[in-house]
């Protein structure tokens, strides 16, 4: 007797987890149910992870899902993580009652791609109908138990603090919190760092839920407490206060975003594709097509209806058509090409088979957009190119979609690239071992070699390597720590601090043997690393300008510097093999062109419609 039988339209499966604690193995019954005839059930949200299906449970099939002489117990392979979750659910069932559950790995026949294509869209109904969603974080330990016990207390204490920005690991105890060195904070970091907080699918699973509870080991905790604490911690400096732990665990940002999106959906706000994919790009999923399919429940019905779920082998192996279709929907839903859409343009590795303009929402973010200024916004009311609508970021000249996959937008050719230095470097932190010192020396040598080439190129264009403008170009005038324009009084000092540091590391000096100004050093070098790591290029133009831009080290002499009307950034385009078409190479930062200066001399401007393929 097969475990999975065909499902009728609109129906899905539920499991009944049997409370037989005398058996070591997990036993469930499988039921096919109409959406009109459902018992109260819970939906499980958990991280699939990368581990194999090396454990087994038993599914009762036949005789109405009860043990009977006509029934069969079929062994089913599952992951150790899911098995631990089912055991915990069984152990925490009230009064030994069976629990009705929806679990994706078991309620959908994962081997039947046609069934997956039908069932995945139903998740937008399955999770809202559940009595509650249980988030399984994994096995518990003393660290997780301490975290779950203290989360509500810390949230209550921090809620009463007026100036959370002043709370850091040194001042925490003066606000009635555990000292910054207390084990509680390490336990919280570990708890908020669990794999569940990195999984893409859980975004819709939680946002669509009526009630949510976290389950870790045998401890349970209502969603509101860790979500509220995440918001409070992000407003403080407590977790990010030490040099050793300067990165926030992913759960803090994730839960904070979840609260916002859950509020959006509760108020029938259209989240939109661009904002949604801005969150999901950093999350994990097994199949790349799930970058789209795993978010369907978050989308407005009119958008969701235009996306066909297709798990066919052809679509899994060649997803370019799907991502191009959704890229077009992004442009259509935004109408004008706004700053969020342009951000996508500027943070993309290219997918084979897709047009060059396609936002890279199917990949993790590779660095940030170079800047968010107003290069293509004529703000002078006397300018013939001025449009009152351009006074806001959401009212900008629209992009036109052309057949088959091209876009058209008004713009102007400004200059051409002359010489290029590819910035193939990313900063890494190294320890004090002999191997680390050697790696740090090589990393420093690589940086100094590239910086020297940039300085030579800038000098040839008449720009002194000691100048403020040169230092601004290397970081696109962006302080990545403060997320604002770099302080002009400090940028040259920071640049010199970085050069001195890397010269010392190049000679093999250990980190402990240096006494750098760490705030200056980390601020400037982390800003450089963030702007360079996507394969940017330092370049000069035929008219003597100097800038940074491009992606994947593809910028070349002869590429065009272009202003697109309504855009925050400058753009770099290349003549395509087909006459009259352009390829998108990336964005650009060029001092003197970032604040709509190009519109000052209208007599020299030649506005035209550019078609990008």
LOGUPA-596769 format. One record per residue (C-alpha): residue in one letter; x, y, z. Coordinates in Angstrom, 3 decimals. Layout:
(A, (X, Y, Z));
...
***
This chain:
(X, (0.000, 0.000, 0.000));
(X, (1.594, 3.303, -1.058));
(X, (2.159, 6.041, 1.495));
(X, (1.106, 8.813, -0.871));
(X, (-2.049, 8.711, -2.958));
(X, (-3.246, 11.365, -5.374));
(X, (-4.719, 14.451, -3.789));
(X, (-7.949, 15.987, -5.032));
(X, (-7.943, 19.645, -5.991));
(X, (-7.887, 21.921, -2.939));
(X, (-7.086, 19.111, -0.488));
(X, (-3.933, 18.361, 1.482));
(X, (-2.587, 15.913, 4.013));
(X, (-2.347, 16.152, 7.785));
(X, (-0.465, 13.970, 10.219));
(X, (-1.782, 12.713, 13.507));
(X, (1.160, 12.306, 15.867));
(X, (0.339, 9.401, 18.164));
(X, (1.162, 9.814, 21.871));
(X, (2.547, 6.314, 22.405));
(X, (5.397, 7.180, 24.750));
(X, (6.149, 3.511, 25.342));
(X, (7.539, 3.223, 21.832));
(X, (10.921, 4.709, 21.086));
(X, (10.041, 5.245, 17.435));
(X, (7.713, 7.974, 16.222));
(X, (4.415, 6.820, 14.709));
(X, (2.095, 9.089, 12.739));
(X, (-1.083, 8.577, 10.770));
(X, (-1.500, 10.189, 7.366));
(X, (-4.876, 11.669, 6.370));
(X, (-6.061, 13.186, 3.090));
(X, (-8.458, 15.998, 3.973));
(X, (-10.518, 18.559, 2.118));
(X, (-9.843, 22.155, 2.991));
(X, (-13.520, 22.330, 4.010));
(X, (-13.225, 19.518, 6.550));
(X, (-10.197, 20.107, 8.764));
(X, (-9.619, 19.323, 12.442));
(X, (-7.773, 21.906, 14.557));
(X, (-4.112, 21.447, 13.629));
(X, (-0.664, 22.949, 14.138));
(X, (1.873, 23.678, 11.415));
(X, (5.543, 22.992, 12.029));
(X, (8.169, 25.533, 10.982));
(X, (11.751, 24.290, 11.067));
(X, (15.073, 24.425, 9.233));
(X, (15.611, 21.643, 6.720));
(X, (19.362, 22.086, 6.903));
(X, (21.856, 20.110, 4.839));
(X, (21.841, 16.866, 6.801));
(X, (20.617, 13.729, 5.065));
(X, (17.445, 11.753, 5.780));
(X, (19.197, 9.224, 7.985));
(X, (16.463, 8.618, 10.593));
(X, (13.071, 6.910, 10.281));
(X, (9.551, 7.224, 11.567));
(X, (6.555, 4.996, 10.823));
(X, (3.438, 6.149, 9.004));
(X, (0.197, 4.205, 9.443));
(X, (-1.624, 3.819, 6.137));
(X, (-5.072, 2.249, 5.738));
(X, (-8.029, 1.649, 8.112));
(X, (-8.572, 5.334, 8.639));
(X, (-5.063, 5.909, 9.916));
(X, (-5.403, 3.664, 12.994));
(X, (-3.483, 0.568, 13.948));
(X, (-5.536, -2.344, 12.633));
(X, (-4.998, -5.685, 10.954));
(X, (-5.747, -3.992, 7.615));
(X, (-3.329, -1.132, 8.223));
(X, (0.339, -0.947, 7.349));
(X, (3.176, 0.844, 9.101));
(X, (5.482, 2.207, 6.424));
(X, (8.986, 3.395, 7.402));
(X, (9.746, 6.898, 6.126));
(X, (13.202, 8.491, 6.108));
(X, (13.502, 11.933, 7.682));
(X, (16.319, 14.156, 8.966));
(X, (17.626, 13.846, 12.545));
(X, (16.550, 17.457, 13.149));
(X, (12.940, 16.746, 12.183));
(X, (12.908, 13.522, 14.206));
(X, (14.033, 15.443, 17.300));
(X, (11.252, 17.971, 16.675));
(X, (8.555, 15.304, 16.411));
(X, (9.795, 13.689, 19.619));
(X, (9.628, 17.017, 21.409));
(X, (6.113, 17.653, 20.076));
(X, (5.032, 14.230, 21.241));
(X, (6.544, 14.749, 24.689));
(X, (4.887, 18.170, 25.137));
(X, (1.405, 17.090, 23.969));
(X, (-1.302, 17.900, 26.498));
(X, (-2.574, 14.941, 28.494));
(X, (-1.048, 12.481, 26.067));
(X, (-3.438, 13.467, 23.292));
(X, (-2.509, 13.011, 19.638));
(X, (-1.479, 16.178, 17.816));
(X, (-2.703, 17.058, 14.340));
(X, (0.202, 18.479, 12.358));
(X, (1.115, 19.820, 8.963));
(X, (4.786, 19.142, 8.208));
(X, (5.980, 19.990, 4.701));
(X, (8.530, 17.172, 4.383));
(X, (5.854, 14.561, 5.162));
(X, (2.564, 16.108, 4.022));
(X, (3.884, 16.821, 0.516));
(X, (5.266, 14.004, -1.585));
(X, (8.678, 15.538, -2.169));
(X, (9.442, 13.098, -4.981));
(X, (6.347, 14.060, -6.969));
(X, (7.291, 17.325, -8.691));
(X, (3.793, 17.755, -10.099));
(X, (2.286, 17.468, -6.623));
(X, (4.799, 19.975, -5.243));
(X, (3.769, 22.417, -7.962));
(X, (0.168, 22.179, -6.718));
(X, (0.741, 21.981, -2.963));
(X, (3.298, 24.779, -2.528));
(X, (0.812, 27.519, -3.540));
(X, (-1.604, 26.114, -0.933));
(X, (0.809, 27.049, 1.836));
(X, (-0.717, 30.537, 1.727));
(X, (-3.894, 28.823, 3.047));
(X, (-2.348, 26.079, 5.201));
(X, (-0.450, 28.309, 7.616));
(X, (-3.222, 30.882, 8.228));
(X, (-5.689, 28.048, 8.954));
(X, (-3.458, 26.402, 11.537));
(X, (-4.400, 26.982, 15.173));
(X, (-0.785, 27.912, 15.724));
(X, (2.634, 27.560, 14.141));
(X, (5.250, 25.768, 16.210));
(X, (8.808, 26.893, 15.467));
(X, (11.225, 24.036, 16.135));
(X, (14.670, 25.477, 16.863));
(X, (16.373, 22.214, 17.720));
(X, (17.591, 20.286, 20.725));
(X, (17.989, 22.214, 23.935));
(X, (20.928, 22.591, 26.284));
(X, (21.740, 24.659, 29.347));
(X, (22.536, 27.659, 27.130));
(X, (19.199, 27.615, 25.276));
(X, (17.265, 26.969, 28.497));
(X, (18.870, 30.004, 30.122));
(X, (18.153, 32.131, 27.038));
(X, (14.478, 31.174, 26.897));
(X, (13.981, 31.780, 30.610));
(X, (15.624, 35.207, 30.561));
(X, (14.256, 36.567, 27.236));
(X, (10.911, 37.763, 28.711));
(X, (12.669, 39.324, 31.719));
(X, (15.221, 41.165, 29.582));
(X, (12.522, 42.401, 27.213));
(X, (10.560, 43.832, 30.141));
(X, (13.648, 45.521, 31.634));
(X, (14.873, 47.009, 28.357));
(X, (11.379, 48.304, 27.533));
(X, (11.710, 50.731, 30.434));
(X, (15.059, 52.139, 29.287));
(X, (14.623, 55.490, 27.563));
(X, (18.057, 55.801, 25.912));
(X, (18.842, 52.358, 24.502));
(X, (21.701, 53.756, 22.396));
(X, (23.642, 54.265, 25.619));
(X, (23.351, 50.609, 26.612));
(X, (26.505, 48.655, 25.767));
(X, (28.518, 45.836, 27.264));
(X, (30.260, 48.284, 29.646));
(X, (27.142, 50.143, 30.869));
(X, (24.609, 47.280, 30.899));
(X, (24.733, 46.662, 34.643));
(X, (23.900, 50.308, 35.410));
(X, (20.560, 49.795, 33.675));
(X, (19.617, 46.719, 35.681));
(X, (20.824, 44.312, 32.995));
(X, (23.400, 41.533, 33.317));
(X, (26.960, 42.851, 32.840));
(X, (28.172, 42.742, 29.251));
(X, (30.567, 39.927, 30.073));
(X, (27.823, 37.809, 31.674));
(X, (27.135, 34.399, 30.112));
(X, (23.517, 35.425, 29.464));
(X, (24.541, 37.540, 26.475));
(X, (26.562, 34.707, 24.963));
(X, (23.561, 32.402, 25.463));
(X, (21.335, 34.902, 23.668));
(X, (23.781, 35.221, 20.783));
(X, (23.792, 31.443, 20.434));
(X, (19.986, 31.243, 20.600));
(X, (19.438, 33.957, 17.979));
(X, (22.103, 32.325, 15.820));
(X, (20.235, 29.039, 15.247));
(X, (19.712, 27.810, 11.689));
(X, (15.977, 28.541, 11.655));
(X, (16.692, 32.273, 11.518));
(X, (18.464, 31.811, 8.172));
(X, (15.763, 29.818, 6.364));
(X, (13.788, 31.541, 3.622));
(X, (10.559, 29.542, 3.898));
(X, (9.951, 30.468, 7.522));
(X, (9.262, 34.092, 6.613));
(X, (5.828, 33.294, 5.176));
(X, (5.229, 30.468, 7.652));
(X, (5.424, 32.890, 10.568));
(X, (3.930, 35.968, 8.936));
(X, (0.788, 34.048, 7.944));
(X, (0.323, 32.444, 11.373));
(X, (-2.409, 33.304, 13.848));
(X, (-0.280, 32.278, 16.829));
(X, (3.413, 31.370, 17.050));
(X, (5.388, 29.548, 19.715));
(X, (9.093, 28.698, 19.787));
(X, (10.029, 25.179, 20.869));
(X, (13.657, 24.447, 21.757));
(X, (14.231, 21.116, 23.453));
(X, (11.339, 20.924, 25.903));
(X, (11.152, 24.691, 26.521));
(X, (8.374, 26.758, 24.906));
(X, (8.228, 30.518, 24.446));
(X, (5.631, 32.779, 22.838));
(X, (6.867, 34.573, 19.712));
(X, (6.238, 38.056, 21.063));
(X, (9.012, 37.878, 23.681));
(X, (12.074, 37.117, 21.490));
(X, (10.671, 39.352, 18.736));
(X, (10.292, 42.292, 21.124));
(X, (13.733, 41.698, 22.643));
(X, (15.277, 41.561, 19.152));
(X, (13.922, 45.032, 18.392));
(X, (15.233, 46.409, 21.696));
(X, (18.698, 44.857, 21.338));
(X, (19.065, 46.238, 17.809));
(X, (18.426, 49.720, 19.193));
(X, (21.165, 49.229, 21.802));
(X, (24.863, 48.402, 21.561));
(X, (24.873, 45.534, 24.003));
(X, (25.386, 42.497, 21.741));
(X, (27.579, 44.283, 19.204));
(X, (29.619, 45.999, 21.883));
(X, (32.697, 43.800, 22.034));
(X, (35.454, 43.601, 19.435));
(X, (35.219, 39.797, 19.429));
(X, (31.475, 39.823, 18.753));
(X, (31.013, 42.829, 16.522));
(X, (28.445, 41.167, 14.237));
(X, (24.802, 40.880, 15.267));
(X, (23.406, 37.322, 15.143));
(X, (20.992, 36.877, 12.196));
(X, (17.972, 36.251, 14.410));
(X, (17.902, 39.844, 15.640));
(X, (17.495, 41.388, 12.186));
(X, (15.256, 38.551, 11.039));
(X, (12.741, 38.775, 13.893));
(X, (12.674, 42.557, 13.647));
(X, (11.805, 42.250, 9.946));
(X, (9.250, 39.535, 10.661));
(X, (7.351, 41.848, 12.990));
(X, (7.231, 44.558, 10.313));
(X, (6.047, 42.202, 7.578));
(X, (3.509, 40.544, 9.827));
(X, (2.049, 43.980, 10.573));
(X, (1.984, 44.768, 6.841));
(X, (-0.016, 41.630, 6.090));
(X, (-2.361, 42.148, 9.046));
(X, (-3.238, 45.559, 7.628));
(X, (-3.566, 44.270, 4.039));
(X, (-0.517, 46.264, 2.962));
(X, (1.002, 45.168, -0.337));
(X, (4.576, 44.287, 0.642));
(X, (5.742, 44.229, -2.976));
(X, (8.347, 42.093, -4.680));
(X, (11.304, 44.430, -4.313));
(X, (11.005, 44.964, -0.566));
(X, (10.273, 41.286, 0.001));
(X, (13.267, 40.025, -1.961));
(X, (15.441, 42.568, -0.186));
(X, (14.913, 40.467, 2.959));
(X, (14.946, 36.981, 1.434));
(X, (18.200, 37.380, -0.527));
(X, (20.209, 36.756, 2.631));
(X, (18.150, 33.672, 3.582));
(X, (18.758, 30.066, 2.633));
(X, (16.785, 27.548, 0.589));
(X, (17.629, 24.296, -1.187));
(X, (16.382, 25.088, -4.703));
(X, (17.080, 28.434, -6.325));
(X, (13.488, 28.610, -7.651));
(X, (12.344, 28.726, -4.026));
(X, (13.666, 32.288, -3.941));
(X, (10.316, 32.944, -5.612));
(X, (8.100, 30.028, -4.585));
(X, (9.046, 30.297, -0.918));
(X, (7.645, 33.824, -0.713));
(X, (4.326, 33.408, -2.564));
(X, (2.245, 33.570, 0.609));
(X, (3.610, 37.058, 1.294));
(X, (2.565, 38.503, -2.051));
(X, (-0.628, 40.290, -2.985));
(X, (-3.065, 37.859, -4.655));
(X, (-2.943, 39.778, -7.945));
(X, (0.843, 39.269, -8.056));
(X, (0.717, 35.693, -6.791));
(X, (-1.755, 34.712, -9.507));
(X, (0.717, 35.776, -12.205));
(X, (3.427, 33.391, -10.965));
(X, (3.022, 29.740, -11.924));
(X, (4.713, 27.280, -9.579));
(X, (6.614, 24.778, -11.690));
(X, (8.938, 22.213, -10.122));
(X, (9.544, 20.409, -13.396));
(X, (13.093, 19.256, -13.960));
(X, (13.448, 21.664, -16.869));
(X, (12.532, 24.666, -14.715));
(X, (14.806, 23.547, -11.893));
(X, (17.762, 23.227, -14.258));
(X, (16.993, 26.347, -16.329));
(X, (15.267, 28.914, -14.058));
(X, (16.226, 31.985, -16.103));
(X, (12.714, 32.287, -17.587));
(X, (11.119, 32.330, -14.125));
(X, (13.456, 34.999, -12.760));
(X, (13.101, 37.164, -15.849));
(X, (9.310, 37.000, -15.526));
(X, (9.445, 38.052, -11.883));
(X, (11.954, 40.802, -12.725));
(X, (9.394, 42.244, -15.130));
(X, (6.727, 42.062, -12.428));
(X, (9.024, 44.093, -10.176));
(X, (9.212, 46.873, -12.720));
(X, (5.490, 46.754, -13.407));
(X, (4.454, 46.879, -9.761));
(X, (6.720, 49.848, -9.063));
(X, (5.677, 51.758, -12.161));
(X, (8.529, 54.261, -11.992));
(X, (12.028, 52.986, -11.510));
(X, (12.601, 53.841, -7.862));
(X, (15.642, 53.677, -5.638));
(X, (14.774, 50.216, -4.349));
(X, (14.651, 48.754, -7.828));
(X, (17.943, 50.425, -8.677));
(X, (19.466, 48.889, -5.584));
(X, (18.722, 45.513, -7.110));
(X, (20.437, 46.477, -10.312));
(X, (23.528, 47.350, -8.368));
(X, (23.942, 44.224, -6.247));
(X, (23.774, 41.415, -8.768));
(X, (25.950, 38.682, -10.080));
(X, (24.594, 37.707, -13.480));
(X, (22.501, 34.593, -14.086));
(X, (23.178, 32.883, -17.400));
(X, (20.295, 33.341, -19.823));
(X, (18.798, 36.441, -18.194));
(X, (18.919, 40.028, -19.514));
(X, (21.703, 42.233, -18.169));
(X, (19.253, 44.623, -16.460));
(X, (17.676, 41.870, -14.346));
(X, (17.887, 42.498, -10.588));
(X, (19.945, 39.860, -8.805));
(X, (17.289, 38.920, -6.276));
(X, (18.012, 35.208, -6.739));
(X, (21.453, 35.541, -5.159));
(X, (22.762, 36.731, -1.779));
(X, (23.697, 40.393, -1.679));
(X, (27.233, 40.990, -2.972));
(X, (27.992, 44.384, -1.542));
(X, (25.812, 47.466, -1.517));
(X, (24.818, 49.972, -4.126));
(X, (27.635, 52.489, -4.476));
(X, (25.510, 55.417, -3.403));
(X, (21.996, 56.743, -3.050));
(X, (22.264, 60.305, -4.268));
(X, (20.455, 62.062, -7.123));
(X, (22.617, 61.818, -10.209));
(X, (19.590, 61.615, -12.522));
(X, (17.259, 63.965, -10.662));
(X, (17.130, 67.470, -12.151));
(X, (16.062, 69.529, -9.121));
(X, (16.197, 73.016, -10.651));
(X, (12.612, 74.080, -11.513));
(X, (13.956, 76.170, -14.422));
(X, (15.535, 73.114, -16.077));
(X, (13.661, 71.849, -19.149));
(X, (14.193, 68.356, -17.731));
(X, (12.675, 69.201, -14.360));
(X, (9.554, 67.277, -13.433));
(X, (7.707, 68.042, -10.172));
(X, (7.021, 64.328, -9.795));
(X, (10.737, 63.720, -9.276));
(X, (10.587, 65.439, -5.891));
(X, (9.888, 62.057, -4.296));
(X, (11.698, 58.754, -4.712));
(X, (8.524, 56.980, -5.796));
(X, (7.612, 59.337, -8.631));
(X, (10.185, 58.956, -11.373));
(X, (10.011, 58.471, -15.159));
(X, (8.882, 54.934, -15.817));
(X, (10.762, 52.064, -17.386));
(X, (9.100, 50.595, -20.464));
(X, (9.185, 46.851, -21.070));
(X, (9.962, 45.928, -24.660));
(X, (9.673, 42.629, -26.524));
(X, (11.074, 40.193, -25.758));
(X, (12.988, 41.021, -22.571));
(X, (14.441, 44.499, -23.088));
(X, (13.698, 47.671, -21.142));
(X, (13.657, 51.276, -22.315));
(X, (14.386, 54.357, -20.219));
(X, (15.346, 57.940, -21.009));
(X, (18.950, 58.881, -20.337));
(X, (22.112, 60.516, -21.613));
(X, (25.621, 59.364, -22.510));
(X, (28.053, 61.450, -20.440));
(X, (31.527, 59.991, -20.880));
(X, (33.501, 56.866, -21.750));
(X, (35.803, 54.702, -19.666));
(X, (39.503, 55.064, -20.549));
(X, (41.597, 52.986, -18.098));
(X, (40.600, 50.447, -15.463));
(X, (41.993, 48.824, -12.284));
(X, (39.941, 45.867, -11.055));
(X, (39.471, 45.914, -7.287));
(X, (39.664, 42.182, -6.619));
(X, (40.201, 42.328, -2.863));
(X, (38.301, 41.728, 0.349));
(X, (39.513, 42.270, 3.874));
(X, (39.758, 39.287, 6.193));
(X, (40.518, 39.306, 9.894));
(X, (43.434, 37.094, 10.907));
(X, (44.624, 35.872, 14.298));
(X, (48.124, 35.576, 15.686));
(X, (49.200, 32.095, 14.554));
(X, (52.113, 31.784, 12.122));
(X, (49.746, 30.779, 9.340));
(X, (47.443, 33.728, 10.078));
(X, (50.353, 36.180, 10.077));
(X, (51.421, 34.836, 6.678));
(X, (47.889, 35.121, 5.284));
(X, (47.543, 38.636, 6.683));
(X, (50.815, 39.631, 5.000));
(X, (49.552, 38.376, 1.641));
(X, (46.205, 40.115, 2.123));
(X, (48.044, 43.360, 2.920));
(X, (50.319, 42.966, -0.110));
(X, (47.322, 42.479, -2.377));
(X, (45.644, 45.614, -1.041));
(X, (48.753, 47.784, -1.333));
(X, (49.383, 46.580, -4.893));
(X, (45.838, 47.467, -5.993));
(X, (45.872, 50.793, -4.132));
(X, (49.168, 51.744, -5.781));
(X, (47.664, 51.072, -9.222));
(X, (44.660, 53.236, -8.328));
(X, (46.935, 56.036, -7.100));
(X, (48.930, 55.887, -10.326));
(X, (45.785, 55.999, -12.453));
(X, (44.363, 58.918, -10.439));
(X, (47.659, 60.804, -10.640));
(X, (47.651, 60.453, -14.413));
(X, (44.233, 62.126, -14.454));
(X, (45.482, 64.981, -12.288));
(X, (43.985, 63.740, -9.011));
(X, (46.430, 63.599, -6.080));
(X, (46.346, 60.297, -4.144));
(X, (46.496, 62.316, -0.919));
(X, (43.376, 64.301, -1.772));
(X, (39.986, 64.033, -0.115));
(X, (38.337, 63.236, -3.465));
(X, (40.658, 60.282, -4.128));
(X, (39.964, 58.822, -0.681));
(X, (36.234, 59.357, -1.211));
(X, (36.293, 57.464, -4.509));
(X, (37.854, 54.360, -2.949));
(X, (34.838, 54.033, -0.611));
(X, (32.297, 55.721, -2.918));
(X, (32.100, 58.409, -0.205));
(X, (30.211, 56.017, 2.040));
(X, (30.932, 55.271, 5.701));
(X, (29.608, 51.723, 5.864));
(X, (29.443, 51.760, 9.669));
(X, (27.427, 54.971, 9.931));
(X, (25.577, 54.395, 6.632));
(X, (26.099, 58.003, 5.620));
(X, (28.514, 60.202, 3.673));
(X, (32.076, 59.927, 4.935));
(X, (33.321, 62.729, 7.175));
(X, (35.537, 64.848, 4.879));
(X, (37.717, 66.000, 7.793));
(X, (38.600, 62.432, 8.750));
(X, (38.666, 60.462, 5.502));
(X, (42.294, 61.248, 4.574));
(X, (43.478, 60.411, 8.092));
(X, (41.573, 57.123, 7.945));
(X, (43.125, 56.362, 4.557));
(X, (46.638, 56.958, 5.894));
(X, (45.859, 54.831, 8.959));
(X, (44.882, 51.979, 6.634));
(X, (48.027, 52.341, 4.499));
(X, (50.261, 52.332, 7.579));
(X, (48.504, 49.299, 8.971));
(X, (48.813, 47.260, 5.776));
(X, (52.454, 48.247, 5.271));
(X, (53.151, 46.869, 8.762));
(X, (51.145, 43.687, 8.152));
(X, (52.941, 43.194, 4.848));
(X, (56.230, 42.868, 6.704));
(X, (54.770, 40.173, 8.952));
(X, (54.073, 42.232, 12.073));
(X, (51.557, 40.438, 14.287));
(X, (48.230, 42.142, 15.058));
(X, (49.228, 42.291, 18.723));
(X, (52.401, 44.151, 17.798));
(X, (50.463, 46.980, 16.145));
(X, (48.777, 49.881, 17.838));
(X, (46.436, 51.172, 15.125));
(X, (43.638, 53.591, 15.735));
(X, (41.098, 50.790, 15.498));
(X, (37.944, 52.894, 15.067));
(X, (39.553, 54.758, 12.135));
(X, (41.075, 51.626, 10.655));
(X, (37.978, 49.436, 10.872));
(X, (35.707, 52.207, 9.621));
(X, (37.725, 52.893, 6.487));
(X, (38.860, 49.369, 5.641));
(X, (35.417, 47.853, 6.197));
(X, (33.984, 50.572, 3.949));
(X, (36.551, 49.755, 1.253));
(X, (35.960, 46.026, 1.579));
(X, (32.190, 46.444, 1.300));
(X, (32.501, 48.500, -1.891));
(X, (35.224, 46.399, -3.520));
(X, (34.074, 42.852, -2.831));
(X, (31.601, 42.685, -5.712));
(X, (34.332, 43.033, -8.312));
(X, (34.177, 46.813, -8.626));
(X, (36.703, 48.706, -10.734));
(X, (38.580, 51.964, -10.272));
(X, (38.590, 53.878, -13.558));
(X, (39.344, 57.067, -15.412));
(X, (37.347, 58.479, -18.314));
(X, (38.293, 60.049, -21.624));
(X, (37.425, 63.501, -20.280));
(X, (39.673, 63.048, -17.221));
(X, (37.112, 62.064, -14.594));
(X, (37.899, 59.432, -11.943));
(X, (35.426, 57.004, -10.402));
(X, (34.556, 53.536, -9.147));
(X, (31.935, 51.150, -10.486));
(X, (30.963, 48.058, -12.429));
(X, (30.549, 44.457, -11.308));
(X, (32.369, 41.148, -11.454));
(X, (35.551, 42.848, -12.779));
(X, (33.921, 43.214, -16.196));
(X, (34.342, 46.969, -16.703));
(X, (36.485, 47.752, -19.752));
(X, (37.783, 50.684, -21.738));
(X, (35.118, 52.052, -24.063));
(X, (32.170, 51.396, -21.730));
(X, (29.769, 54.316, -21.404));
(X, (29.064, 56.467, -18.341));
(X, (25.339, 57.181, -18.455));
(X, (22.732, 59.146, -16.546));
(X, (19.329, 57.459, -16.438));
(X, (16.554, 59.897, -15.676));
(X, (15.185, 59.493, -12.172));
(X, (18.008, 57.267, -10.973));
(X, (20.053, 57.862, -7.832));
(X, (23.220, 56.400, -9.319));
(X, (25.239, 56.817, -12.451));
(X, (25.313, 53.748, -14.683));
(X, (27.846, 51.966, -16.854));
(X, (26.609, 50.526, -20.136));
(X, (28.293, 48.689, -22.993));
(X, (27.348, 48.557, -26.678));
(X, (25.643, 45.208, -27.317));
(X, (26.353, 43.194, -30.489));
(X, (22.883, 44.146, -31.750));
(X, (22.810, 47.711, -33.077));
(X, (21.187, 50.266, -30.803));
(X, (21.096, 48.050, -27.697));
(X, (23.056, 48.370, -24.472));
(X, (24.248, 45.928, -21.811));
(X, (24.135, 46.870, -18.138));
(X, (27.612, 46.661, -16.577));
(X, (26.808, 48.219, -13.198));
(X, (26.536, 51.461, -11.284));
(X, (29.202, 54.118, -10.813));
(X, (30.350, 56.818, -8.404));
(X, (32.095, 59.849, -9.978));
(X, (32.595, 62.994, -7.865));
(X, (31.082, 66.015, -9.537));
(X, (28.280, 64.064, -11.218));
(X, (26.379, 62.663, -8.243));
(X, (24.146, 65.629, -7.403));
(X, (22.453, 66.209, -10.772));
(X, (25.302, 68.482, -11.949));
(X, (24.896, 67.016, -15.423));
(X, (21.718, 69.063, -15.842));
(X, (23.502, 72.390, -15.282));
(X, (24.502, 72.848, -18.938));
(X, (21.362, 71.906, -20.850));
(X, (22.763, 73.075, -24.182));
(X, (25.229, 70.192, -24.185));
(X, (22.709, 67.534, -23.199));
(X, (21.290, 65.049, -25.624));
(X, (18.357, 63.201, -24.145));
(X, (17.520, 59.872, -25.774));
(X, (15.687, 56.657, -25.112));
(X, (18.088, 53.870, -24.223));
(X, (17.168, 50.231, -24.759));
(X, (18.925, 47.775, -22.440));
(X, (18.937, 44.061, -23.211));
***
